[in-house]
């Protein structure tokens, strides 16, 4: 019996209000992360980004051999 794994068990049940508070904090963090990502995507798309220069991205040399795949003809 001494080799059984003992797990931590909470002493009391978490109240519903505390559970809602924690869940809302978690949701709010996700909301702000999504808002920042959308804002950054819009600024890159419109060319108003101060961090990324779209012309530099578009002017990169194309890597040969990784273009669109052509369908194979089987004989």
N, C-alpha and C positions, 0 to 999 in steps of 0.2 A: 504493500500500500504506500510505501514511502516514495516510490518512483513515479507517482502520479503528478502531472503538471498542475500546479496551482495557478489560477488566473485571478487577476485583479477584478473585483466586483464593486460597483458603486454602492455606497451605503444607502443612499436615498434616491428615489425616482426624480428625474429632472422635471421641473414644472413645465406645463404647456406654454406659459408665457415666455419662459427662458428659452425654450426650444424654438419658438417663433422669432424671438430676438436674434438668436444665432443664425437661423435660416435666412432672415432678412439681410443680415450683414453679409452672408455668403452670396446671396443674390445680388446685392448692391455692388460687390466687388466684380462680379461677372458683368454686370451692366456697364460699369465704367471701363472695363477692359475692352468690351465690344465697341463702346462709343469711341474710344481712342483709336482702335484698329480701323473703324469705318472712317474716321476723320483723316487718318494718315493715308488710307487708300484713296479718298477723294482728292487730297492735296497732291498726291503723286499723279493721279489721273489727269487733273486739270493743269499740272505743271507749276503749281504754286508752292511746292514743297521746298523747304529750305535745307532739308537734310539730303534728299535724293534729287539728283539732276537727271531728268528723264532722257535728255539728249545723250548723256554718257551711256545710259543703259541701251538706247537704240543704236548707238554708233559702234557697239562692240563688234569685233570681227566674228563672223559666223563660223562655227566649228564645222568642218567638212565631215560628212559621213553620218551626221545625226539629223538629217532633214526628214520630211514626211516619208513614211514608208510607202513604197510602191507595191501594188498587189502582184503576187507571183503568178506566173502562168505555168500550170502543170501540164506535162505532156503525157 
